């Protein structure tokens, strides 16, 4: 089973590199997002329990689809390919780099809209490059490494379940009046699912940038902070700072791995993302058996697992609240 999942991932990664993502109109993740939006409009209430029901139902459907895919020829390959987004991430980042190299800030800001949700109108070249590299760091975990890890653990159920968690977090995991309570479950599930992924990335990235990792403890996300610290050290740039989302200002910890970034630094971050992906595949192929045996039962019994996770998330939320943390997105 583990060898077959490694093979599925290798084929899916090759397909992702060769074909990238289909357009939004044809992408299953876009279909899932539209369904999630439709259900949100009907189920939304300013209560955490409503968000738990919304997230649980949609993630359950994704895992069920993965269960079916396990019994369809090439279903595992297709599920992993659908969940992966590395080629598109790298292409978008390189488009920003190309625009900066040509001195076209307006085009760079326009290309950046595919990568970040922060306000872009007033960003200078260094801030555009910073935003692009932070997105590469965060989404290398979400759209590539996470898929590799969870596909190795649980096959198509893991990769599609993770993509559902990431999508719901992107939709509702924000500190706004609408999503403060409703989006709580999606954000906490994403934190939980990505925690082992970001820590594996850390283990695969010696020498460890301890000073940057200590600074990253103040990051809004327990996982994005780690990934951005690794990127700052590997690329040799300074990340973090002020990010504005409309009237809301979010200040991320400053991670000084070098000077302010430029277009060439974006290209280095893309190379780092590729290298980290290769390391993860090489480690996960022979090493996922123990983790998979422990986690597979949880994935197969997802309704019970979600109930158990609810208790854990309540504890986790109380801990995070005492720290006064934020969990807004990039």
C-alpha positions as CSV (number, residue, x, y, z in Angstrom):
1,X,0.0,0.0,0.0
2,X,2.7,2.5,0.9
3,X,4.7,1.8,-2.2
4,X,1.5,2.3,-4.3
5,X,0.9,5.7,-2.6
6,X,4.5,6.7,-3.3
7,X,4.0,5.8,-6.9
8,X,0.7,7.7,-7.0
9,X,2.4,10.8,-5.6
10,X,5.3,10.6,-8.1
11,X,2.9,10.4,-11.0
12,X,0.7,13.2,-9.6
13,X,3.7,15.5,-9.0
14,X,4.8,14.9,-12.6
15,X,1.3,15.6,-13.9
16,X,1.2,18.8,-11.7
17,X,4.5,19.9,-13.1
18,X,3.5,19.2,-16.7
19,X,-0.1,20.3,-16.7
20,X,-0.5,22.5,-13.6
21,X,-4.0,23.2,-12.6
22,X,-7.0,23.3,-14.9
23,X,-8.8,26.6,-15.0
24,X,-11.1,27.6,-12.2
25,X,-14.2,26.6,-14.1
26,X,-12.9,23.1,-14.5
27,X,-11.1,22.6,-11.2
28,X,-12.8,20.3,-8.7
29,X,-11.4,22.5,-5.8
30,X,-13.2,25.5,-7.4
31,X,-16.4,23.4,-7.6
32,X,-15.9,22.4,-3.9
33,X,-15.5,26.1,-3.0
34,X,-18.7,27.1,-4.8
35,X,-20.6,24.3,-3.0
36,X,-19.1,25.4,0.3
37,X,-20.1,29.0,-0.3
38,X,-23.7,27.9,-1.2
39,X,-23.9,25.9,2.0
40,X,-22.4,28.7,4.1
41,X,-25.1,31.1,2.9
42,X,-27.7,28.7,4.1
43,X,-26.1,27.5,7.3
44,X,-24.3,30.6,8.5
45,X,-24.9,31.6,12.1
46,X,-22.8,33.7,14.4
47,X,-22.0,30.6,16.4
48,X,-19.0,28.2,16.6
49,X,-21.3,25.2,16.5
50,X,-22.7,26.3,13.1
51,X,-19.1,26.5,11.7
52,X,-18.3,23.1,13.1
53,X,-21.4,21.6,11.3
54,X,-20.4,23.4,8.1
55,X,-16.8,22.3,8.2
56,X,-17.6,18.8,9.4
57,X,-20.1,18.1,6.6
58,X,-17.9,19.4,3.8
59,X,-14.7,17.7,5.0
60,X,-16.7,14.5,5.5
61,X,-17.9,14.7,1.9
62,X,-14.3,15.2,0.7
63,X,-13.1,12.2,2.6
64,X,-16.0,10.1,1.3
65,X,-15.1,11.0,-2.3
66,X,-11.5,10.0,-1.5
67,X,-12.8,6.7,-0.2
68,X,-14.5,6.1,-3.5
69,X,-11.4,7.2,-5.4
70,X,-9.4,4.5,-3.6
71,X,-11.4,1.8,-5.5
72,X,-11.3,3.5,-8.9
73,X,-8.4,2.8,-11.3
74,X,-5.9,5.7,-11.0
75,X,-8.2,7.3,-8.5
76,X,-5.4,7.9,-6.1
77,X,-3.3,9.6,-8.7
78,X,-6.2,11.8,-9.7
79,X,-7.0,12.7,-6.1
80,X,-3.4,13.7,-5.4
81,X,-3.2,15.7,-8.6
82,X,-6.4,17.6,-7.8
83,X,-5.1,18.4,-4.4
84,X,-1.6,19.5,-5.5
85,X,-1.0,23.1,-6.4
86,X,2.7,23.5,-6.6
87,X,3.2,24.2,-10.3
88,X,0.6,27.0,-10.3
89,X,2.1,28.4,-7.1
90,X,5.6,28.5,-8.6
91,X,4.3,30.0,-11.9
92,X,2.4,32.8,-10.1
93,X,5.4,33.6,-8.0
94,X,7.7,33.7,-11.1
95,X,5.3,36.0,-12.9
96,X,5.6,38.4,-10.0
97,X,9.4,38.1,-10.2
98,X,9.4,38.8,-14.0
99,X,7.2,41.9,-13.6
100,X,9.6,43.2,-10.9
101,X,12.6,42.6,-13.1
102,X,11.0,44.6,-15.8
103,X,10.3,47.4,-13.4
104,X,6.5,47.1,-13.9
105,X,5.1,47.5,-10.4
106,X,1.5,47.7,-11.6
107,X,1.7,44.3,-13.3
108,X,3.6,42.9,-10.3
109,X,0.8,44.0,-8.0
110,X,-1.8,42.5,-10.4
111,X,0.0,39.2,-10.5
112,X,0.4,39.2,-6.7
113,X,-3.4,39.1,-6.3
114,X,-3.3,35.4,-7.1
115,X,-1.0,34.8,-4.1
116,X,-2.1,37.0,-1.2
117,X,-5.2,38.7,0.2
118,X,-3.5,41.7,1.7
119,X,-3.9,45.2,0.2
120,X,-1.4,45.6,-2.7
121,X,-2.0,49.1,-4.1
122,X,0.7,50.9,-2.0
123,X,3.3,48.1,-2.0
124,X,6.8,48.9,-3.3
125,X,9.1,46.4,-5.0
126,X,10.5,45.0,-1.8
127,X,7.1,44.6,-0.2
128,X,5.8,42.9,-3.3
129,X,8.7,40.5,-3.2
130,X,8.1,39.9,0.5
131,X,4.5,39.1,-0.1
132,X,5.3,36.7,-2.9
133,X,8.0,34.8,-0.9
134,X,5.7,34.6,2.2
135,X,3.0,33.1,0.0
136,X,5.5,30.6,-1.5
137,X,6.5,29.6,2.0
138,X,2.9,29.2,3.3
139,X,1.5,27.5,0.2
140,X,4.4,25.1,-0.2
141,X,3.1,23.6,3.0
142,X,-0.6,23.8,2.1
143,X,-0.5,22.9,-1.5
144,X,2.4,20.6,-1.8
145,X,4.0,19.2,1.4
146,X,0.7,18.7,3.1
147,X,-0.7,16.7,0.2
148,X,2.4,14.5,0.2
149,X,2.2,13.9,3.9
150,X,-1.5,13.2,4.1
151,X,-1.7,11.2,0.9
152,X,1.0,8.9,2.3
153,X,-0.9,8.6,5.6
154,X,-4.4,8.0,4.2
155,X,-4.3,7.9,0.4
156,X,-6.9,9.8,-1.5
157,X,-8.9,10.4,1.7
158,X,-6.0,12.2,3.2
159,X,-5.1,14.4,0.2
160,X,-8.7,15.4,-0.6
161,X,-9.6,15.8,3.1
162,X,-6.6,18.1,3.5
163,X,-7.5,20.2,0.4
164,X,-11.0,20.6,1.9
165,X,-9.6,21.8,5.2
166,X,-7.3,24.3,3.5
167,X,-10.1,25.6,1.2
168,X,-12.5,26.1,4.1
169,X,-9.8,27.9,6.1
170,X,-9.1,30.2,3.2
171,X,-12.8,31.0,2.9
172,X,-13.7,31.4,6.6
173,X,-10.5,31.4,8.7
174,X,-10.4,35.2,9.2
175,X,-10.8,37.6,12.1
176,X,-13.9,39.4,10.8
177,X,-17.3,40.1,12.2
178,X,-18.8,37.4,10.0
179,X,-16.2,34.7,10.6
180,X,-14.9,35.3,14.1
181,X,-17.0,32.4,15.4
182,X,-18.3,30.7,12.3
183,X,-14.8,30.2,10.9
184,X,-13.2,29.1,14.2
185,X,-13.5,25.3,13.4
186,X,-12.1,25.6,9.9
187,X,-9.1,27.7,11.1
188,X,-8.4,25.3,14.0
189,X,-8.7,22.2,11.9
190,X,-6.2,23.7,9.4
191,X,-3.8,24.5,12.3
192,X,-4.1,20.9,13.4
193,X,-3.7,19.3,10.0
194,X,-0.7,21.4,9.0
195,X,1.2,21.2,12.3
196,X,2.9,17.9,11.5
197,X,3.6,19.2,8.0
198,X,5.4,22.3,9.0
199,X,7.4,20.4,11.7
200,X,8.5,17.8,9.1
201,X,9.6,20.7,6.9
202,X,11.6,22.0,9.9
203,X,13.2,18.6,10.4
204,X,14.2,18.5,6.8
205,X,15.8,21.9,6.8
206,X,19.1,21.8,8.8
207,X,20.9,23.9,9.9
208,X,18.0,25.1,11.9
209,X,17.5,28.9,12.1
210,X,16.8,28.9,15.8
211,X,16.8,32.7,16.2
212,X,14.2,33.1,13.4
213,X,12.1,30.3,14.8
214,X,12.0,32.0,18.2
215,X,10.9,35.2,16.5
216,X,8.3,33.3,14.5
217,X,6.5,32.2,17.8
218,X,4.7,35.6,17.6
219,X,3.2,34.8,14.2
220,X,-0.6,34.6,13.9
221,X,-0.3,31.0,12.6
222,X,1.6,28.3,14.4
223,X,2.5,26.8,11.0
224,X,3.0,29.8,8.7
225,X,5.5,31.3,11.1
226,X,7.7,28.2,10.9
227,X,7.5,28.0,7.1
228,X,8.3,31.7,6.8
229,X,11.2,31.4,9.2
230,X,12.6,28.5,7.1
231,X,12.1,30.5,3.9
232,X,13.8,33.6,5.3
233,X,16.8,31.6,6.3
234,X,17.0,29.5,3.1
235,X,16.5,32.4,0.8
236,X,18.5,34.9,2.9
237,X,16.0,37.7,3.1
238,X,14.0,39.7,5.7
239,X,10.3,38.7,5.9
240,X,7.5,39.8,8.2
241,X,6.2,43.3,9.0
242,X,2.9,45.2,8.5
243,X,0.2,43.8,6.3
244,X,-3.0,45.7,5.7
245,X,-6.4,44.1,5.0
246,X,-8.8,46.9,4.3
247,X,-9.1,48.8,7.6
248,X,-7.3,46.1,9.6
249,X,-3.6,46.1,10.2
250,X,-1.8,42.8,11.0
251,X,1.8,43.0,12.2
252,X,3.8,39.8,11.6
253,X,7.1,39.2,13.5
254,X,10.2,40.4,11.6
255,X,12.3,37.5,10.4
256,X,15.7,38.8,9.5
257,X,17.5,36.2,7.4
258,X,19.2,38.9,5.2
259,X,18.4,42.1,3.3
260,X,14.9,43.1,2.0
261,X,13.9,40.7,-0.8
262,X,13.9,41.4,-4.6
263,X,12.9,39.6,-7.7
264,X,15.9,37.3,-7.6
265,X,14.9,36.3,-4.0
266,X,11.5,35.2,-5.3
267,X,13.3,32.9,-7.8
268,X,15.4,31.5,-5.0
269,X,12.3,30.9,-2.9
270,X,10.8,28.9,-5.8
271,X,13.9,26.8,-6.0
272,X,13.8,26.2,-2.2
273,X,10.2,25.1,-2.5
274,X,11.1,22.5,-5.1
275,X,14.0,21.2,-3.1
276,X,11.9,20.9,0.1
277,X,9.2,19.0,-1.9
278,X,11.9,16.5,-3.1
279,X,13.2,16.0,0.4
280,X,9.7,15.4,1.7
281,X,8.8,12.8,-1.0
282,X,12.1,11.0,-0.3
283,X,11.5,10.8,3.4
284,X,7.7,10.1,3.3
285,X,8.0,7.2,0.9
286,X,9.8,4.8,3.2
287,X,8.9,6.6,6.4
288,X,5.1,6.9,6.4
289,X,4.1,3.4,7.5
290,X,4.2,4.0,11.2
291,X,2.4,7.4,11.0
292,X,-0.1,6.0,8.5
293,X,-1.0,3.0,10.7
294,X,-1.8,5.3,13.6
295,X,-3.7,7.9,11.6
296,X,-5.6,5.8,9.1
297,X,-8.2,4.6,11.6
298,X,-8.9,8.3,12.5
299,X,-9.4,9.2,8.9
300,X,-11.7,6.2,8.2
301,X,-13.8,7.0,11.2
302,X,-14.0,10.8,10.5
303,X,-17.4,11.5,12.2
304,X,-16.0,10.2,15.5
305,X,-12.7,11.9,14.9
306,X,-14.3,15.3,14.3
307,X,-16.1,14.9,17.7
308,X,-12.8,14.1,19.4
309,X,-11.1,17.0,17.6
310,X,-13.8,19.3,18.8
311,X,-12.7,18.8,22.4
312,X,-9.1,19.2,21.5
313,X,-9.8,22.4,19.5
314,X,-11.7,23.9,22.4
315,X,-8.6,23.3,24.6
316,X,-6.3,24.6,21.9
317,X,-8.5,27.7,21.4
318,X,-8.4,28.5,25.1
319,X,-4.6,28.2,25.0
320,X,-4.3,30.4,22.0
321,X,-6.7,32.9,23.5
322,X,-4.6,33.3,26.6
323,X,-1.7,34.1,24.3
324,X,-3.8,36.8,22.6
325,X,-3.0,35.2,19.2
326,X,-4.5,36.0,15.8
327,X,-5.1,33.4,13.0
328,X,-5.7,35.6,10.0
329,X,-4.4,34.5,6.7
330,X,-1.7,35.8,4.4
